Amino acid sequence: MSLESSKSNYSIRELKPNDKESVLAIWSEGRSFLKEMGVSQWQKGDYPGEDTFLDDLAENRGRVVVSESTVVAVFAFTLTPELSYTTLKGSWKTEEGEYLTIHRTAVKMEEKGKGLMGIILSYAMEEAARNNKKSVRIDTHKDNKTMQRSLEKNGFENMGELTLLSGSEEGDKRLGYEKLVYV
C-alpha cells in the first residue's frame, strides 16, 4: 500500500528482520512519550520489546510505515478474536470474530502530527475489508488523550471500558474503540 501525504510519500509493508533496531527505537520513544504524558501504558516490563518484535515477525502481524526507506511508524494487527475484548463494559458493533484488531501503534517522534495514524487506520480498514471483517477495533489507555483524539478524528467510536486479560499489563483497564468497515 502506498499513500501520499502533503510532504512525503509513505508506504506500508510487512515487518522484516532488519527492521528490529528501528522498531525497538520507535517503541522506546513511544514508551518515553507515554511516561512524559503521565500514561501508565507500556510502563511495565519490556513491553513492547524484542520478544514482541520476534513474535510479530514470526506471526506475520507486524507492519511498518516507511518514508524514503526509513521506518517511521510501527503497528500490528490480528484477525483472530481478542480475548480481552470479551470484558467490555458496553457494547461492540460487531460479533466476536467479525473484526480486525490493531495493536502496538507507535510513530517516530519527529513524524508525529503528520497524519500517520490516519494512514495506519486506513490500512487496517482496507485489510479488514480484504479479510471479510465487519469492523476494526483498537484499545487505548484512558489517559492517552492523543490516541483518543486520533481515533475519533478517524471515525472510531468509544464503545466502553475493558480489562486486559494477559501480558505485562494484565488487569489494566483500556477504552475499546471500533469502526465499521463499509465495502
PyMOL CGO cylinders between C-alpha atoms (Angstrom):
from pymol import cmd
from pymol.cgo import CYLINDER

trace = [
    CYLINDER, 0.00, 0.00, 0.00, 1.34, 3.42, -0.89, 0.3, 1, 1, 1, 1, 1, 1,
    CYLINDER, 1.34, 3.42, -0.89, -0.17, 6.63, 0.36, 0.3, 1, 1, 1, 1, 1, 1,
    CYLINDER, -0.17, 6.63, 0.36, 0.92, 10.14, -0.36, 0.3, 1, 1, 1, 1, 1, 1,
    CYLINDER, 0.92, 10.14, -0.36, 0.94, 12.89, 2.23, 0.3, 1, 1, 1, 1, 1, 1,
    CYLINDER, 0.94, 12.89, 2.23, 1.38, 16.57, 1.59, 0.3, 1, 1, 1, 1, 1, 1,
    CYLINDER, 1.38, 16.57, 1.59, 5.11, 16.45, 2.35, 0.3, 1, 1, 1, 1, 1, 1,
    CYLINDER, 5.11, 16.45, 2.35, 6.27, 12.93, 1.65, 0.3, 1, 1, 1, 1, 1, 1,
    CYLINDER, 6.27, 12.93, 1.65, 5.40, 9.52, 0.29, 0.3, 1, 1, 1, 1, 1, 1,
    CYLINDER, 5.40, 9.52, 0.29, 4.63, 6.80, 2.80, 0.3, 1, 1, 1, 1, 1, 1,
    CYLINDER, 4.63, 6.80, 2.80, 4.25, 3.09, 2.20, 0.3, 1, 1, 1, 1, 1, 1,
    CYLINDER, 4.25, 3.09, 2.20, 3.30, 0.23, 4.47, 0.3, 1, 1, 1, 1, 1, 1,
    CYLINDER, 3.30, 0.23, 4.47, 4.99, -3.13, 4.30, 0.3, 1, 1, 1, 1, 1, 1,
    CYLINDER, 4.99, -3.13, 4.30, 5.40, -6.29, 6.32, 0.3, 1, 1, 1, 1, 1, 1,
    CYLINDER, 5.40, -6.29, 6.32, 7.88, -6.31, 9.17, 0.3, 1, 1, 1, 1, 1, 1,
    CYLINDER, 7.88, -6.31, 9.17, 11.34, -7.64, 8.22, 0.3, 1, 1, 1, 1, 1, 1,
    CYLINDER, 11.34, -7.64, 8.22, 14.14, -8.97, 10.46, 0.3, 1, 1, 1, 1, 1, 1,
    CYLINDER, 14.14, -8.97, 10.46, 16.36, -5.97, 9.66, 0.3, 1, 1, 1, 1, 1, 1,
    CYLINDER, 16.36, -5.97, 9.66, 13.66, -3.60, 11.00, 0.3, 1, 1, 1, 1, 1, 1,
    CYLINDER, 13.66, -3.60, 11.00, 14.39, -4.67, 14.58, 0.3, 1, 1, 1, 1, 1, 1,
    CYLINDER, 14.39, -4.67, 14.58, 16.62, -1.76, 15.60, 0.3, 1, 1, 1, 1, 1, 1,
    CYLINDER, 16.62, -1.76, 15.60, 14.26, 0.87, 14.13, 0.3, 1, 1, 1, 1, 1, 1,
    CYLINDER, 14.26, 0.87, 14.13, 11.14, -0.71, 15.61, 0.3, 1, 1, 1, 1, 1, 1,
    CYLINDER, 11.14, -0.71, 15.61, 12.67, -1.11, 19.08, 0.3, 1, 1, 1, 1, 1, 1,
    CYLINDER, 12.67, -1.11, 19.08, 13.77, 2.55, 18.98, 0.3, 1, 1, 1, 1, 1, 1,
    CYLINDER, 13.77, 2.55, 18.98, 10.28, 3.72, 17.97, 0.3, 1, 1, 1, 1, 1, 1,
    CYLINDER, 10.28, 3.72, 17.97, 8.66, 1.64, 20.72, 0.3, 1, 1, 1, 1, 1, 1,
    CYLINDER, 8.66, 1.64, 20.72, 11.18, 3.05, 23.23, 0.3, 1, 1, 1, 1, 1, 1,
    CYLINDER, 11.18, 3.05, 23.23, 10.31, 6.60, 22.13, 0.3, 1, 1, 1, 1, 1, 1,
    CYLINDER, 10.31, 6.60, 22.13, 6.63, 5.73, 22.46, 0.3, 1, 1, 1, 1, 1, 1,
    CYLINDER, 6.63, 5.73, 22.46, 7.17, 4.37, 25.98, 0.3, 1, 1, 1, 1, 1, 1,
    CYLINDER, 7.17, 4.37, 25.98, 9.00, 7.59, 26.96, 0.3, 1, 1, 1, 1, 1, 1,
    CYLINDER, 9.00, 7.59, 26.96, 6.33, 9.78, 25.35, 0.3, 1, 1, 1, 1, 1, 1,
    CYLINDER, 6.33, 9.78, 25.35, 3.56, 7.98, 27.27, 0.3, 1, 1, 1, 1, 1, 1,
    CYLINDER, 3.56, 7.98, 27.27, 5.53, 8.29, 30.53, 0.3, 1, 1, 1, 1, 1, 1,
    CYLINDER, 5.53, 8.29, 30.53, 6.02, 12.04, 29.97, 0.3, 1, 1, 1, 1, 1, 1,
    CYLINDER, 6.02, 12.04, 29.97, 2.25, 12.39, 29.43, 0.3, 1, 1, 1, 1, 1, 1,
    CYLINDER, 2.25, 12.39, 29.43, 1.60, 10.54, 32.70, 0.3, 1, 1, 1, 1, 1, 1,
    CYLINDER, 1.60, 10.54, 32.70, 0.14, 7.49, 30.94, 0.3, 1, 1, 1, 1, 1, 1,
    CYLINDER, 0.14, 7.49, 30.94, 0.97, 4.15, 32.59, 0.3, 1, 1, 1, 1, 1, 1,
    CYLINDER, 0.97, 4.15, 32.59, 0.55, 2.22, 29.31, 0.3, 1, 1, 1, 1, 1, 1,
    CYLINDER, 0.55, 2.22, 29.31, 3.73, 0.36, 28.21, 0.3, 1, 1, 1, 1, 1, 1,
    CYLINDER, 3.73, 0.36, 28.21, 5.44, 1.15, 31.53, 0.3, 1, 1, 1, 1, 1, 1,
    CYLINDER, 5.44, 1.15, 31.53, 5.53, -2.39, 32.98, 0.3, 1, 1, 1, 1, 1, 1,
    CYLINDER, 5.53, -2.39, 32.98, 8.45, -4.60, 31.97, 0.3, 1, 1, 1, 1, 1, 1,
    CYLINDER, 8.45, -4.60, 31.97, 9.91, -4.55, 28.48, 0.3, 1, 1, 1, 1, 1, 1,
    CYLINDER, 9.91, -4.55, 28.48, 6.69, -4.32, 26.53, 0.3, 1, 1, 1, 1, 1, 1,
    CYLINDER, 6.69, -4.32, 26.53, 6.69, -3.94, 23.65, 0.3, 1, 1, 1, 1, 1, 1,
    CYLINDER, 6.69, -3.94, 23.65, 10.25, -5.14, 23.20, 0.3, 1, 1, 1, 1, 1, 1,
    CYLINDER, 10.25, -5.14, 23.20, 12.45, -7.64, 21.40, 0.3, 1, 1, 1, 1, 1, 1,
    CYLINDER, 12.45, -7.64, 21.40, 10.25, -10.64, 22.23, 0.3, 1, 1, 1, 1, 1, 1,
    CYLINDER, 10.25, -10.64, 22.23, 7.20, -8.79, 20.89, 0.3, 1, 1, 1, 1, 1, 1,
    CYLINDER, 7.20, -8.79, 20.89, 9.11, -7.88, 17.72, 0.3, 1, 1, 1, 1, 1, 1,
    CYLINDER, 9.11, -7.88, 17.72, 10.11, -11.51, 17.16, 0.3, 1, 1, 1, 1, 1, 1,
    CYLINDER, 10.11, -11.51, 17.16, 6.54, -12.72, 17.79, 0.3, 1, 1, 1, 1, 1, 1,
    CYLINDER, 6.54, -12.72, 17.79, 5.07, -10.13, 15.40, 0.3, 1, 1, 1, 1, 1, 1,
    CYLINDER, 5.07, -10.13, 15.40, 7.64, -11.13, 12.78, 0.3, 1, 1, 1, 1, 1, 1,
    CYLINDER, 7.64, -11.13, 12.78, 7.02, -14.87, 13.20, 0.3, 1, 1, 1, 1, 1, 1,
    CYLINDER, 7.02, -14.87, 13.20, 3.23, -14.46, 13.10, 0.3, 1, 1, 1, 1, 1, 1,
    CYLINDER, 3.23, -14.46, 13.10, 3.35, -12.01, 10.16, 0.3, 1, 1, 1, 1, 1, 1,
    CYLINDER, 3.35, -12.01, 10.16, 1.26, -9.47, 12.04, 0.3, 1, 1, 1, 1, 1, 1,
    CYLINDER, 1.26, -9.47, 12.04, 3.80, -6.63, 12.24, 0.3, 1, 1, 1, 1, 1, 1,
    CYLINDER, 3.80, -6.63, 12.24, 3.78, -3.75, 9.78, 0.3, 1, 1, 1, 1, 1, 1,
    CYLINDER, 3.78, -3.75, 9.78, 5.94, -0.67, 9.33, 0.3, 1, 1, 1, 1, 1, 1,
    CYLINDER, 5.94, -0.67, 9.33, 5.28, 2.67, 7.71, 0.3, 1, 1, 1, 1, 1, 1,
    CYLINDER, 5.28, 2.67, 7.71, 8.25, 3.69, 5.58, 0.3, 1, 1, 1, 1, 1, 1,
    CYLINDER, 8.25, 3.69, 5.58, 9.26, 7.05, 4.18, 0.3, 1, 1, 1, 1, 1, 1,
    CYLINDER, 9.26, 7.05, 4.18, 12.19, 7.08, 1.74, 0.3, 1, 1, 1, 1, 1, 1,
    CYLINDER, 12.19, 7.08, 1.74, 13.40, 3.69, 3.11, 0.3, 1, 1, 1, 1, 1, 1,
    CYLINDER, 13.40, 3.69, 3.11, 13.26, 4.90, 6.74, 0.3, 1, 1, 1, 1, 1, 1,
    CYLINDER, 13.26, 4.90, 6.74, 10.90, 3.19, 9.17, 0.3, 1, 1, 1, 1, 1, 1,
    CYLINDER, 10.90, 3.19, 9.17, 8.78, 5.98, 10.69, 0.3, 1, 1, 1, 1, 1, 1,
    CYLINDER, 8.78, 5.98, 10.69, 5.98, 4.03, 12.41, 0.3, 1, 1, 1, 1, 1, 1,
    CYLINDER, 5.98, 4.03, 12.41, 5.10, 0.51, 13.51, 0.3, 1, 1, 1, 1, 1, 1,
    CYLINDER, 5.10, 0.51, 13.51, 1.91, -1.38, 14.29, 0.3, 1, 1, 1, 1, 1, 1,
    CYLINDER, 1.91, -1.38, 14.29, 0.49, -4.87, 14.32, 0.3, 1, 1, 1, 1, 1, 1,
    CYLINDER, 0.49, -4.87, 14.32, -2.87, -6.35, 13.56, 0.3, 1, 1, 1, 1, 1, 1,
    CYLINDER, -2.87, -6.35, 13.56, -4.64, -9.62, 14.19, 0.3, 1, 1, 1, 1, 1, 1,
    CYLINDER, -4.64, -9.62, 14.19, -7.61, -11.25, 12.52, 0.3, 1, 1, 1, 1, 1, 1,
    CYLINDER, -7.61, -11.25, 12.52, -8.42, -13.56, 15.42, 0.3, 1, 1, 1, 1, 1, 1,
    CYLINDER, -8.42, -13.56, 15.42, -10.68, -12.58, 18.33, 0.3, 1, 1, 1, 1, 1, 1,
    CYLINDER, -10.68, -12.58, 18.33, -9.06, -10.61, 21.15, 0.3, 1, 1, 1, 1, 1, 1,
    CYLINDER, -9.06, -10.61, 21.15, -9.95, -12.33, 24.43, 0.3, 1, 1, 1, 1, 1, 1,
    CYLINDER, -9.95, -12.33, 24.43, -9.71, -9.07, 26.42, 0.3, 1, 1, 1, 1, 1, 1,
    CYLINDER, -9.71, -9.07, 26.42, -12.48, -7.59, 24.27, 0.3, 1, 1, 1, 1, 1, 1,
    CYLINDER, -12.48, -7.59, 24.27, -14.99, -10.01, 25.82, 0.3, 1, 1, 1, 1, 1, 1,
    CYLINDER, -14.99, -10.01, 25.82, -14.68, -7.98, 29.05, 0.3, 1, 1, 1, 1, 1, 1,
    CYLINDER, -14.68, -7.98, 29.05, -16.08, -4.77, 27.51, 0.3, 1, 1, 1, 1, 1, 1,
    CYLINDER, -16.08, -4.77, 27.51, -18.48, -2.88, 29.75, 0.3, 1, 1, 1, 1, 1, 1,
    CYLINDER, -18.48, -2.88, 29.75, -20.50, -1.55, 26.88, 0.3, 1, 1, 1, 1, 1, 1,
    CYLINDER, -20.50, -1.55, 26.88, -21.50, -2.98, 23.54, 0.3, 1, 1, 1, 1, 1, 1,
    CYLINDER, -21.50, -2.98, 23.54, -19.48, -3.70, 20.40, 0.3, 1, 1, 1, 1, 1, 1,
    CYLINDER, -19.48, -3.70, 20.40, -20.98, -3.02, 16.96, 0.3, 1, 1, 1, 1, 1, 1,
    CYLINDER, -20.98, -3.02, 16.96, -19.98, -6.46, 15.66, 0.3, 1, 1, 1, 1, 1, 1,
    CYLINDER, -19.98, -6.46, 15.66, -19.93, -10.03, 16.92, 0.3, 1, 1, 1, 1, 1, 1,
    CYLINDER, -19.93, -10.03, 16.92, -16.91, -11.95, 18.17, 0.3, 1, 1, 1, 1, 1, 1,
    CYLINDER, -16.91, -11.95, 18.17, -14.60, -12.87, 15.29, 0.3, 1, 1, 1, 1, 1, 1,
    CYLINDER, -14.60, -12.87, 15.29, -16.00, -10.30, 12.86, 0.3, 1, 1, 1, 1, 1, 1,
    CYLINDER, -16.00, -10.30, 12.86, -13.25, -7.72, 13.40, 0.3, 1, 1, 1, 1, 1, 1,
    CYLINDER, -13.25, -7.72, 13.40, -9.58, -6.93, 12.86, 0.3, 1, 1, 1, 1, 1, 1,
    CYLINDER, -9.58, -6.93, 12.86, -7.65, -5.66, 15.89, 0.3, 1, 1, 1, 1, 1, 1,
    CYLINDER, -7.65, -5.66, 15.89, -4.83, -3.10, 15.77, 0.3, 1, 1, 1, 1, 1, 1,
    CYLINDER, -4.83, -3.10, 15.77, -2.05, -3.37, 18.35, 0.3, 1, 1, 1, 1, 1, 1,
    CYLINDER, -2.05, -3.37, 18.35, 1.16, -1.56, 19.33, 0.3, 1, 1, 1, 1, 1, 1,
    CYLINDER, 1.16, -1.56, 19.33, 0.97, 1.56, 17.20, 0.3, 1, 1, 1, 1, 1, 1,
    CYLINDER, 0.97, 1.56, 17.20, 3.89, 3.91, 17.59, 0.3, 1, 1, 1, 1, 1, 1,
    CYLINDER, 3.89, 3.91, 17.59, 5.16, 6.78, 15.47, 0.3, 1, 1, 1, 1, 1, 1,
    CYLINDER, 5.16, 6.78, 15.47, 8.70, 8.16, 15.41, 0.3, 1, 1, 1, 1, 1, 1,
    CYLINDER, 8.70, 8.16, 15.41, 8.79, 11.40, 17.43, 0.3, 1, 1, 1, 1, 1, 1,
    CYLINDER, 8.79, 11.40, 17.43, 9.80, 13.65, 14.52, 0.3, 1, 1, 1, 1, 1, 1,
    CYLINDER, 9.80, 13.65, 14.52, 6.96, 12.23, 12.42, 0.3, 1, 1, 1, 1, 1, 1,
    CYLINDER, 6.96, 12.23, 12.42, 4.18, 12.95, 14.93, 0.3, 1, 1, 1, 1, 1, 1,
    CYLINDER, 4.18, 12.95, 14.93, 1.49, 15.29, 13.66, 0.3, 1, 1, 1, 1, 1, 1,
    CYLINDER, 1.49, 15.29, 13.66, 1.92, 14.26, 10.00, 0.3, 1, 1, 1, 1, 1, 1,
    CYLINDER, 1.92, 14.26, 10.00, -1.18, 12.08, 9.78, 0.3, 1, 1, 1, 1, 1, 1,
    CYLINDER, -1.18, 12.08, 9.78, 0.50, 8.70, 10.12, 0.3, 1, 1, 1, 1, 1, 1,
    CYLINDER, 0.50, 8.70, 10.12, -2.20, 7.35, 12.44, 0.3, 1, 1, 1, 1, 1, 1,
    CYLINDER, -2.20, 7.35, 12.44, -4.73, 8.11, 9.73, 0.3, 1, 1, 1, 1, 1, 1,
    CYLINDER, -4.73, 8.11, 9.73, -2.61, 6.15, 7.26, 0.3, 1, 1, 1, 1, 1, 1,
    CYLINDER, -2.61, 6.15, 7.26, -2.34, 3.21, 9.68, 0.3, 1, 1, 1, 1, 1, 1,
    CYLINDER, -2.34, 3.21, 9.68, -6.07, 3.22, 10.40, 0.3, 1, 1, 1, 1, 1, 1,
    CYLINDER, -6.07, 3.22, 10.40, -6.93, 3.41, 6.68, 0.3, 1, 1, 1, 1, 1, 1,
    CYLINDER, -6.93, 3.41, 6.68, -4.64, 0.45, 6.02, 0.3, 1, 1, 1, 1, 1, 1,
    CYLINDER, -4.64, 0.45, 6.02, -6.35, -1.51, 8.79, 0.3, 1, 1, 1, 1, 1, 1,
    CYLINDER, -6.35, -1.51, 8.79, -9.78, -0.75, 7.32, 0.3, 1, 1, 1, 1, 1, 1,
    CYLINDER, -9.78, -0.75, 7.32, -8.63, -1.96, 3.88, 0.3, 1, 1, 1, 1, 1, 1,
    CYLINDER, -8.63, -1.96, 3.88, -7.06, -5.10, 5.40, 0.3, 1, 1, 1, 1, 1, 1,
    CYLINDER, -7.06, -5.10, 5.40, -10.28, -5.79, 7.33, 0.3, 1, 1, 1, 1, 1, 1,
    CYLINDER, -10.28, -5.79, 7.33, -12.34, -5.49, 4.13, 0.3, 1, 1, 1, 1, 1, 1,
    CYLINDER, -12.34, -5.49, 4.13, -9.92, -7.81, 2.26, 0.3, 1, 1, 1, 1, 1, 1,
    CYLINDER, -9.92, -7.81, 2.26, -10.39, -10.38, 5.01, 0.3, 1, 1, 1, 1, 1, 1,
    CYLINDER, -10.39, -10.38, 5.01, -14.19, -10.08, 5.14, 0.3, 1, 1, 1, 1, 1, 1,
    CYLINDER, -14.19, -10.08, 5.14, -14.20, -8.48, 8.59, 0.3, 1, 1, 1, 1, 1, 1,
    CYLINDER, -14.20, -8.48, 8.59, -17.03, -6.12, 9.52, 0.3, 1, 1, 1, 1, 1, 1,
    CYLINDER, -17.03, -6.12, 9.52, -15.05, -3.72, 11.71, 0.3, 1, 1, 1, 1, 1, 1,
    CYLINDER, -15.05, -3.72, 11.71, -11.72, -2.62, 13.10, 0.3, 1, 1, 1, 1, 1, 1,
    CYLINDER, -11.72, -2.62, 13.10, -11.15, -2.49, 16.86, 0.3, 1, 1, 1, 1, 1, 1,
    CYLINDER, -11.15, -2.49, 16.86, -8.38, -0.94, 18.91, 0.3, 1, 1, 1, 1, 1, 1,
    CYLINDER, -8.38, -0.94, 18.91, -7.92, -0.14, 22.57, 0.3, 1, 1, 1, 1, 1, 1,
    CYLINDER, -7.92, -0.14, 22.57, -6.02, 2.57, 24.41, 0.3, 1, 1, 1, 1, 1, 1,
    CYLINDER, -6.02, 2.57, 24.41, -5.39, 3.84, 27.91, 0.3, 1, 1, 1, 1, 1, 1,
    CYLINDER, -5.39, 3.84, 27.91, -7.99, 6.21, 29.39, 0.3, 1, 1, 1, 1, 1, 1,
    CYLINDER, -7.99, 6.21, 29.39, -5.26, 8.84, 29.86, 0.3, 1, 1, 1, 1, 1, 1,
    CYLINDER, -5.26, 8.84, 29.86, -3.88, 8.57, 26.31, 0.3, 1, 1, 1, 1, 1, 1,
    CYLINDER, -3.88, 8.57, 26.31, -5.79, 11.59, 25.01, 0.3, 1, 1, 1, 1, 1, 1,
    CYLINDER, -5.79, 11.59, 25.01, -3.54, 11.87, 21.94, 0.3, 1, 1, 1, 1, 1, 1,
    CYLINDER, -3.54, 11.87, 21.94, -4.58, 8.42, 20.71, 0.3, 1, 1, 1, 1, 1, 1,
    CYLINDER, -4.58, 8.42, 20.71, -8.22, 9.00, 21.62, 0.3, 1, 1, 1, 1, 1, 1,
    CYLINDER, -8.22, 9.00, 21.62, -8.31, 12.23, 19.57, 0.3, 1, 1, 1, 1, 1, 1,
    CYLINDER, -8.31, 12.23, 19.57, -6.68, 10.47, 16.63, 0.3, 1, 1, 1, 1, 1, 1,
    CYLINDER, -6.68, 10.47, 16.63, -9.14, 7.58, 16.75, 0.3, 1, 1, 1, 1, 1, 1,
    CYLINDER, -9.14, 7.58, 16.75, -12.17, 9.86, 17.00, 0.3, 1, 1, 1, 1, 1, 1,
    CYLINDER, -12.17, 9.86, 17.00, -10.83, 12.08, 14.20, 0.3, 1, 1, 1, 1, 1, 1,
    CYLINDER, -10.83, 12.08, 14.20, -10.69, 8.95, 12.02, 0.3, 1, 1, 1, 1, 1, 1,
    CYLINDER, -10.69, 8.95, 12.02, -14.26, 7.87, 12.77, 0.3, 1, 1, 1, 1, 1, 1,
    CYLINDER, -14.26, 7.87, 12.77, -13.70, 5.38, 15.59, 0.3, 1, 1, 1, 1, 1, 1,
    CYLINDER, -13.70, 5.38, 15.59, -16.21, 5.34, 18.44, 0.3, 1, 1, 1, 1, 1, 1,
    CYLINDER, -16.21, 5.34, 18.44, -15.51, 4.71, 22.12, 0.3, 1, 1, 1, 1, 1, 1,
    CYLINDER, -15.51, 4.71, 22.12, -17.51, 1.57, 22.92, 0.3, 1, 1, 1, 1, 1, 1,
    CYLINDER, -17.51, 1.57, 22.92, -16.70, 1.33, 26.65, 0.3, 1, 1, 1, 1, 1, 1,
    CYLINDER, -16.70, 1.33, 26.65, -14.06, 0.10, 29.07, 0.3, 1, 1, 1, 1, 1, 1,
    CYLINDER, -14.06, 0.10, 29.07, -12.39, -3.32, 29.01, 0.3, 1, 1, 1, 1, 1, 1,
    CYLINDER, -12.39, -3.32, 29.01, -9.85, -5.22, 31.09, 0.3, 1, 1, 1, 1, 1, 1,
    CYLINDER, -9.85, -5.22, 31.09, -6.64, -6.69, 29.65, 0.3, 1, 1, 1, 1, 1, 1,
    CYLINDER, -6.64, -6.69, 29.65, -6.52, -10.43, 30.32, 0.3, 1, 1, 1, 1, 1, 1,
    CYLINDER, -6.52, -10.43, 30.32, -2.88, -11.21, 29.52, 0.3, 1, 1, 1, 1, 1, 1,
    CYLINDER, -2.88, -11.21, 29.52, 0.62, -9.83, 29.16, 0.3, 1, 1, 1, 1, 1, 1,
    CYLINDER, 0.62, -9.83, 29.16, 2.60, -7.46, 31.36, 0.3, 1, 1, 1, 1, 1, 1,
    CYLINDER, 2.60, -7.46, 31.36, -0.42, -5.15, 31.68, 0.3, 1, 1, 1, 1, 1, 1,
    CYLINDER, -0.42, -5.15, 31.68, -2.88, -7.91, 32.68, 0.3, 1, 1, 1, 1, 1, 1,
    CYLINDER, -2.88, -7.91, 32.68, -5.70, -6.47, 34.79, 0.3, 1, 1, 1, 1, 1, 1,
    CYLINDER, -5.70, -6.47, 34.79, -5.24, -2.92, 33.48, 0.3, 1, 1, 1, 1, 1, 1,
    CYLINDER, -5.24, -2.92, 33.48, -8.24, -1.05, 32.05, 0.3, 1, 1, 1, 1, 1, 1,
    CYLINDER, -8.24, -1.05, 32.05, -8.46, 0.23, 28.47, 0.3, 1, 1, 1, 1, 1, 1,
    CYLINDER, -8.46, 0.23, 28.47, -11.01, 2.05, 26.35, 0.3, 1, 1, 1, 1, 1, 1,
    CYLINDER, -11.01, 2.05, 26.35, -12.26, -0.03, 23.42, 0.3, 1, 1, 1, 1, 1, 1,
    CYLINDER, -12.26, -0.03, 23.42, -12.83, 1.72, 20.07, 0.3, 1, 1, 1, 1, 1, 1,
    CYLINDER, -12.83, 1.72, 20.07, -14.46, 0.37, 16.94, 0.3, 1, 1, 1, 1, 1, 1,
    CYLINDER, -14.46, 0.37, 16.94, -15.25, 1.48, 13.39, 0.3, 1, 1, 1, 1, 1, 1,
    CYLINDER, -15.25, 1.48, 13.39, -17.41, -0.38, 10.92, 0.3, 1, 1, 1, 1, 1, 1,
    CYLINDER, -17.41, -0.38, 10.92, -15.96, -1.32, 7.53, 0.3, 1, 1, 1, 1, 1, 1,
    CYLINDER, -15.96, -1.32, 7.53, -18.09, -0.10, 4.64, 0.3, 1, 1, 1, 1, 1, 1,
    CYLINDER, -18.09, -0.10, 4.64, -17.37, -2.00, 1.44, 0.3, 1, 1, 1, 1, 1, 1,
]
cmd.load_cgo(trace, "trace")
